[in-house]
Amino acid sequence: MEIVYKGRHYVVAKGRRERQISRAKVKQLTGEFYRIDYFSLKNRYDAIASDGAMTKTSILAGGRKKEIVNCHPSRAPEDLYQLEKMIDEISQSKHRVRNRSGQPVLKS
């Protein structure tokens, strides 16, 4: 299975990157999508302040597809932020994402 990363702005790695992950990690992520009831969340969470990052997450499971756009910082549920963090950790994307000053956006 794979995770797809698409870097556009203010990131070290621009463009599409794919990373293979184990079935165990897929099961872990899928479980988290279902635990937070991802399919019932809004499709978009707009920023409450300007000039933040934007994260898109999506899943195709059981014949259903869902994508959520989260414009940081937003009033998205904390569970969505935790899911995004889990995806970042499993995909090891920390080294790709930087802010305008070049500092890592995602901290350990």
Summary of the structure (lengths in Angstrom):
residues: 108
radius of gyration: 13.8
end to end distance: 24.7
largest distance: 41.5
contacts: 259
relative contact order: 0.21
helix: 31%
strand: 33%
